[in-house]
Amino acid sequence: MEYYIYILFSDSLQQFYTGSTQDLAKRLNDHNNGWSKHTSKGVPWKLVYTKVYEGRTEALKAENNIKKRGAKRFLEQATG
């Protein structure tokens, strides 16, 4: 089953948020409707990065690696 890792950005907070999900469209909708406790103050969130993984374990490892490095640094290195 496919899992996505994603990075969101909030202009109002000037912050990134990193997460993983099976249903990216639903999860983004949840974030932008304020239904997620950790992101409700940063609405609206923009999707700035996503990657598909074959399984949950791979996606969670990638998500944790991004969180350790920091989303901003990860994006700077990923985009060259």
C-alpha positions, 0 to 999 in steps of 0.5 A, a space after each residue: 500500500 502506498 504512503 506519502 511523506 509531505 512537507 507543508 509551509 505556512 506563510 502566516 507562521 513562516 514554518 514547515 510541517 512534515 507528515 506522512 499519510 495514505 491519503 494525501 488529499 484528505 490529510 491536506 484538507 484536514 490541515 487546512 480546515 484546522 482539524 489537526 491540532 498541530 497545524 490549526 494555527 498555520 492555516 492555510 498550508 501549502 504543499 511544497 514537497 511530496 514523495 510516494 513510498 511503497 510501505 508505511 515503514 519506509 515512509 516513516 523512516 523518511 519522515 523521521 530523517 526529514 524531521 531530524 535534519 529540519 524541513 528547510 535544510 532538507 528542501 534546500 539540499 533536495 532542490 540543489 
